[in-house]
């Protein structure tokens, strides 16, 4: 399990394939809220479970699935 306190605001979130998923707004109630101003957000906040996080290193949050998979599974509420 990753130490959630290491996930910082404005950190880039990337899939296991290294592709961009989003930018961290903040972490709340076991979910990472992504900024709605990110280029891939379409003007909406998206949420991904912290359980998707494989590692936090070098200012990036790396997920345990590809960016495409993460985007299929994210929610907007």
C-alpha positions as CSV (number, residue, x, y, z in Angstrom):
1,X,0.0,0.0,0.0
2,X,1.3,3.4,-0.9
3,X,1.6,6.2,1.6
4,X,-1.2,8.5,0.5
5,X,0.4,11.5,2.2
6,X,3.1,11.3,-0.5
7,X,0.5,12.2,-3.2
8,X,0.9,16.0,-3.6
9,X,-1.3,18.6,-5.3
10,X,-0.4,19.3,-8.9
11,X,1.6,16.0,-9.2
12,X,1.2,14.3,-12.6
13,X,-0.7,11.0,-12.7
14,X,0.6,8.5,-15.3
15,X,-0.5,5.0,-16.3
16,X,1.7,1.9,-16.1
17,X,2.5,2.7,-19.7
18,X,3.9,6.1,-18.8
19,X,1.0,7.9,-20.6
20,X,-0.5,11.0,-19.0
21,X,-3.8,10.4,-17.1
22,X,-4.3,13.7,-15.2
23,X,-3.0,16.2,-12.6
24,X,-3.8,15.8,-8.9
25,X,-6.2,18.4,-7.4
26,X,-6.2,16.6,-4.0
27,X,-6.8,13.3,-2.2
28,X,-10.1,12.8,-0.2
29,X,-11.9,9.8,1.2
30,X,-9.7,7.2,-0.6
31,X,-9.9,8.9,-4.0
32,X,-7.6,11.1,-6.0
33,X,-9.5,14.1,-7.5
34,X,-8.0,15.2,-10.7
35,X,-8.0,18.9,-11.8
36,X,-10.7,19.8,-14.3
37,X,-8.3,22.2,-16.1
38,X,-6.0,19.3,-17.2
39,X,-5.8,18.9,-21.0
40,X,-7.4,15.4,-20.8
41,X,-10.2,16.3,-18.3
42,X,-12.7,17.8,-20.7
43,X,-13.6,20.5,-18.1
44,X,-14.7,18.0,-15.5
45,X,-13.1,16.7,-12.2
46,X,-12.4,13.0,-12.5
47,X,-11.8,10.6,-9.5
48,X,-9.7,7.5,-9.3
49,X,-9.3,5.2,-6.3
50,X,-6.0,5.4,-4.4
51,X,-6.0,1.6,-4.8
52,X,-4.9,2.2,-8.4
53,X,-1.6,3.8,-7.2
54,X,1.4,1.6,-7.6
55,X,4.1,4.2,-6.7
56,X,4.7,7.8,-5.9
57,X,8.1,8.9,-7.1
58,X,9.9,11.8,-8.8
59,X,6.8,14.1,-8.5
60,X,4.6,11.5,-10.3
61,X,1.8,9.2,-9.3
62,X,2.2,6.0,-11.2
63,X,-0.8,3.7,-11.5
64,X,-1.0,-0.1,-11.7
65,X,-2.9,0.1,-15.0
66,X,-2.5,1.8,-18.3
67,X,-3.7,5.4,-18.8
68,X,-6.5,4.1,-21.2
69,X,-7.7,1.6,-18.6
70,X,-7.7,4.3,-15.8
71,X,-9.7,6.7,-18.0
72,X,-12.3,4.0,-18.7
73,X,-12.6,3.4,-14.9
74,X,-12.5,6.9,-13.6
75,X,-15.7,8.6,-12.3
76,X,-16.9,12.2,-12.3
77,X,-18.7,12.0,-8.9
